[in-house]
Amino acid sequence: MNVLVLGSGGREHAFAWKLAQSPKLENLFIAPGNAGTAQVGTNIEIGVNDFDAIKDFVLSNDIKIVVVGPEDPLVNGIHDYFLADDELKNIGVIGPKRDGAELEGSKEFSKIFMEKHGVPTAKYQSFTKTNLEDGYTFLETLSPPYVLKADGLAAGKGVLILEDLEEAKTELSNMIESGKFGDASATVVIEEFLHGIELSVFVLTDGESYKILPSAKDYKRIGEGDKGLNTGGMGAISPVPFADSAYLQKVEDLVVKPTIAGLKADGIDYKGFIFIGLMNDNGNPSVVEYNVRMGDPETEVVIPRIKSDLLDLFEGVANQTLHEKTFEVDERIATTVMLVSGGYPEGYEKGKVMTGFNTIENSIPFHAGTKKDGENIVTSGGRVLALTSFGAEIKEALDYSFANAEKIHFDKKYYRSDIGFDLV
């Protein structure tokens, strides 16, 4: 069958790389894609939110399944758009409708959902201009650090974690009154800080049954030892060593099952991925956030560990036959190390020529911010390339990724050489 993947990052390259291995696949298209996706499919110059252009392409190329990578088109209702169109309604869309996408589109919605359905999470309150003073008072009841979250989508930058109470009050005002994150921070969720180690668990569901994908841990800070500014992710490891079968059973019983049951109880027909960001607090899982798509760079370690046919699984989601599908996972450890542009996550230059791809051994390069420029591959984003490797132990896999990080060259390249420092 013909498949269209929407997106242009490392997540979408990992999807495309895996889908290209399926015997069920005829033609694979990626919109808009990158230099890596062009090696396993055909890139199409269409934006992920250009629904009309996507419709025309889908119909003219006999697309049977559309895999939605990023959150924006989901929150904007691409699945609803397909269902409302007689020509598109029978095409499988991997990703929730607008109502389900609110789990990520609104922090307040997700906290209300968790509270309603008994999913463990930090205590919280929401504030707007109308009750800003109450927000200051609520902050005074908490112990530092203070967690402020913009309610809406803010390109991964809408969360502040602050140690100083007065600074937290100032930033609350900046978010709500001064629009620090635009409309996304018109409402701000303040929540109790959860102590522990973060990890992510990923679920693929057809709305009735589900498959729990491998766990992963990513590293958000730009600097060694988890210091400095937040990024989109500097590396990831799967599985997470402390997430053994007993812990994952707790996650399934306390988080996954009530989440799926809650969606059904609320009349939300959810087809796609649920990213569950967790804090492990003395062996007990507590939900930090939901995302309605796979994470990046976690996808680059989770998807390669899935031994089953990904297209077959997606077909099960689309047809609500996921319970019939076999699901196998590679027991080896996967690690990925992200190469980024100098200056990221602040100002950085694009268009740097990349070399060394033909020297890579024992790693899979997943392109994130790259494009073709004539015969060259050049940088086109802050996060440029993820190098994913397998090993029997974390250190073995990381050694491969770090060795290959040295073989790829572009001006002002940077990567963290301590990915996994807290797990090895």
N, C-alpha and C positions, 0 to 999 in steps of 0.2 A: 504493500500500500504506500501511498505518498503521504509524507509527513512534513509539517511546517513547525519549526521552532522559533519562537519570538524572543529576541534578546541579542546581546552582543558581548557578553562577558565570559569569564571562566566557567561559570555555571552552565551557560548555554553550550560552550564548547564541550564540556563533559557530557551533557545530554546527547549532543550530536555524535560525539565519538562512540558512545555506547549504542545509540540507535543504529548507527552505521553497521554494527555487527549483527543486526537482526536479520534472519532469513526471510522475515515477513516484509522487510523494507524494499520498496522499488526505487523511489526517488526521495531525497531529503533536501529540504530547503531551510535556510536560516535567514531571518529578517531582523536587523540588518546584518548580523554576523560579524566576524573579524577574520584576521589572516589565518587563524587556526581552523575555524569552522569551514573555511573555503577548501581545506584539505580533505574533508570528509563529506561535504555536501556542496550545495550551490547557494551562495549568498545573494540576497535580494535586497535592493535599496528601498525598503519600506520601514517607516517608523512604527514602533510597537503600539502607539496610540492612534495610528491612522486606520481606524476600523473599516472605512469604506474601501481603501486601497487593499487592505487585507482580504476583505470579502471578494473583490475582483480577482485577486491572485488565487485564492482558495478555489473559487469556482472554475477558473480557466485552467487550473492545473490538477483538478480532481483530487484535492487534498482530503484525506479521511480523518486525520487527527491533527489538532493544533495544540502544541505544548507551550504554555505561557510561562516564560522564565521569570521576569521581574514582577514586582507587586503593582506598579502603576496601572497597567491595563486591566488588572483584576479589580482593583478598587474603582476604576473608571467604568467597569461593567462590560468587558468584552464578552464574557460568557453569556450575559443577558442579551447582548446585541445579537449573538448567534441564535439564541433560542427564540428571539422575537422575529426572526427572518425565515420565511418558509423555505428559502433556498439553502439556508445554512443550518437549520435546527437539528438535522440528523448527523451533523459532523461532530465528532468527539472533541471536546475542549478539556484539556487537563489543567484545571485551575477552577477555584470556586466562583460562584456568581457574586454579585455585588454585596448581597446580604452576608454571605460567609466571609468575604474579603474584609468586612468591618473588623474582624478579629485582629487584623493588622492596621487597617485604615484608621481605627480609633482606639487609643489606649484606654479611654474611659469605657467604651463598649466592651472591650476584652475583660477589664476588671469586673464590670457588672456581671458578665457572662460567667466568669470563674466563681464569683461569690454566689451566684444563683445556683450553680450546678455542683458546688462543693469541691471545686478544684483548689488545692492548696496554693496560696499566694500571699504576698506581703500585704499588710493593712495599708489603706490608702484613702485619700479624698481628692476630689476634683474641684478646680477653682477657675473662675472667669473674672472679668472686670467687676461684675456685680458683687462678688464676695471676696475680693482680693485681701481685705483686712483679715478675714477668716483664715486665709492661706498663711499669713504671717503667724497667726496664733497657732495653727496646726503645726507649723515648723517648730515652734517652741516646745511642743509636746514630744518631739522626736529627739533621738540621740544622733550625733553625726556618725558617718557622713549622711548628707541630705540628698535625696534622689528626686529630681524634677524631670518630668517627661512631657514633651509637647504631645498633645492628643493626636494630632494628624501626622501624615507622612512628612518627614523632613530629611529625606535622603540619608537616613542613618545618622544624622547629626543632632537629633532633637532630644537627647538625653544628657542631663548634667548631673554629675556626682560631686558634691562640694563638702568640704570639711568645716567651713566657717558659717555660722548661723546668719550673720549680717550679710555675708556675700550671697547666701542662699535667698535671703529676702530681696536683695537687689536684683538678682537674676530672675526671680519670680516676677518682679515688676517689669524687667526688660522683656521677658517672654510674653507676658499678657498685655501690658500697656504699650510697649514699644515695638511689638511684633518681631522679636529677635529671630523667630523662625517663620515669619509670615503668618498666614492664616492657620498654619498647623499648630501654633501655640496660643490661639485665642482661648483655648481651654488647656489647662495644665494639670496633670496628675502628679500629686506629691505622694510618695510612698516610702514606707519603712525600708531601710537598707537591709538586705539579706546577706549574712555572712556565710562563707563557704566557698566551694569550688564550682565554677560554672561548667556546664556541658550542654549539649544540644541533642535532642532525640527527634527523629524525623518519622512521620507517619504518612503513608499513602493510603487514601481511602476512596471508595466509590459511593460513600454515603451510608452504606450498610456494614460492609466488612472492611477490614484494614490489614495492612502489613506494616510492622514496625521495622524501619530501616536501621542500619548500623548507627551507633552513637558517635559523636565527634566533639572535639573541643577546638575552638579557634582562638587566635591571639590577636586582639584588636589594637593594642597600643603600638605606636611607631617605633619606640625605643626598646633596647635590650632590658630584660627584667621587668617587662610590662610597664615601662615609663613613657611619659610623653603623651602626645595627642592621640585620640581615637582615630582609627582608620576603618576601611571596609573589611579589614582582615589581612594579617601578615603571614598566616600559615595555619595549618590545622592537622589534627591527628585523629585517627579512627582505628580501633575503638578506644574509648577512654578506660584506662586500666581499672579504676575503682568501680566502674559501672558493670559489675558482674551480674550473673543471672538473677541473683536474689534482689539486687538493687533495681534492675530493669523490670522485674516482676512488680515491685512497688510502683514504679513509674506507670506500668500498664494499668494496674488496679486503681491507683489513686489519681492518675492524670489522663491517660489515654482513653480508658473506658468511659469515665464521666464526660470527657470532652465530646466524644462521638455521640454518646447518648444525649448530651445537652443540645448538640446541633439538631438531632432528630426531633427532640422534644420542642425545640423552638421553630420547627418547620423549615429549617435551613438544609436544603439539598446540596451537600458538599461533595464535590468531586475534585480531588487533587491532593496536593501536599499540605501537611500541617507541620511547621517547624515549631518545636516546643523548646524554648530557652529555659533551662532549669538551673537552680542552685541546689547543690548537694549540701544540706545542713545536717551534719552528724548522721549521715545515712538516710536522711529523709528528703524527698524531692519537693521543691517548691517552685512554682512557675514564675519566671521573671517576665516572659512575654511570649506571645504567639506571633509567628509570621505565617503567611498563607502561600508561601513558595519555599523552595530550597534555599539554604544560605550559601554564601560565597565567601571564603573558599572551602567551606565544609563539603559542598557538592563534589569537589575535586578529590576528596578522599572517600566519600560515602558511595558515590556511583561506581567507581572502579571496583569496589568490594562486592558489588551485587553480581552474582554469577548468572542469575536468571536473565531471560530475554526482556529487556526493558520495554520494548514495543509491545510484547505480549501482555505485560503488566498494565501498560497504558490502555490497551484494548479492553482489558478487564475493568478498568476504571470507567471507560466510556460506556461500556455495555452493562455495567453493574454485575459483572461476573468475576470480580477480583478474588472471591473466595475459592474459585476453581483453579486459580493459577498457582503453580509451584514457585517457591521463593527460597533461593539458596544464597548464602553469603560466604565469601572467601574469608577463611580464618586468619589470614596474615594481617599484619598491621600495615596501614597506609599512612604516609605522611605527605604533606605538601608545604613547600616554602615559596613565598610570593616575592618576586622581583618587582620593585617599584621605581618610579621616576624620582630623581633627586628633587627634594623640596616637598614631595607629597607627605602629608595630606593638605599642605598649603599650596602655594603657587609652584608650578612645575612646567617644564618645557615639553613639547610634543615633537614628533617627527625625527626622533633619534634612530639611526640605522642600527639594526640588531644583527649580530652574527653569532656563529657557534652552534647553530641548531644541528648541524650534521655531526657534531662531536658528542652529542648526548647519548649516554648509555645507562640502562637500568632505571630510567625515569620516563614518565609521560609528561610532555610539555602541554599544558592547557593555557591557551592564549586568553588574556583578559582585556588588555588595552593595546591591541595591535591592529595594523592594517597593511595592506599591500601598497607599495609605492613603486610602480614599475617592476623591476626585478627584486627590489628590496622589501623586507619586512621592517616596518618602522613602528615606534611607540605612538600610541594615540590616546593614552589615559594615564592616570596616576598609578593604578595597579596594572602591571604589564603582563606578567607571565607567572603561572603556578607550576612548580615542578613536583610531580607526584611520584612517589616510590613505594615499593613494597619491601617488607622485611619480616623475619621471624620475631625480631625485637624492635622496639622503637628506635634505638640507636642505629641499627643496621639500615633501616629505611631512611632515617635522617641523613646518615653518611652519604647515601646515594644522592639525595636531594641537594645537600650542601655541595658535594663534588660537582654536580652539574650546574649549580648556581654560579660556580666560578668559570664554567665553560661558555656561558652566554655573556655576550658583551654588548653594552650600549652606554653612551655617555651618561655619567652621573648615576649609574645603576646603584641601587641599595637593596639590601635584604637583612632581615634579622637572623643572626647566626645562633640564636638561643631558642628557637622554636622547640617546644617540648621540655624546656629547662626544669619545669615543675613536675614532670612526669617520669623523667629518666632516672 
